[in-house]
């Protein structure tokens, strides 16, 4: 992991994007995505298919044990 330029909010960019899941707010659908980088206020993820049309969703950061969810809005 490495951070970017000091003029911007600190970001962590992953050498290899991390596998994550996105899930609709109502929990009826989820799909695979990749977390490219992250900061305290936002994240860059790669999504395809149905997930690309979502404007609001949950980002699931773990796939085992107790999952970690973050509610997200696409801007």
Secondary structure, 3 states (H helix, E strand, C coil): CEECCCCCCCEEEEEEEEEEEEEECCCCCEEEEEEEEEECCCEEEECCHHHHHCCEEEEECCCCCCCCEEEEECC
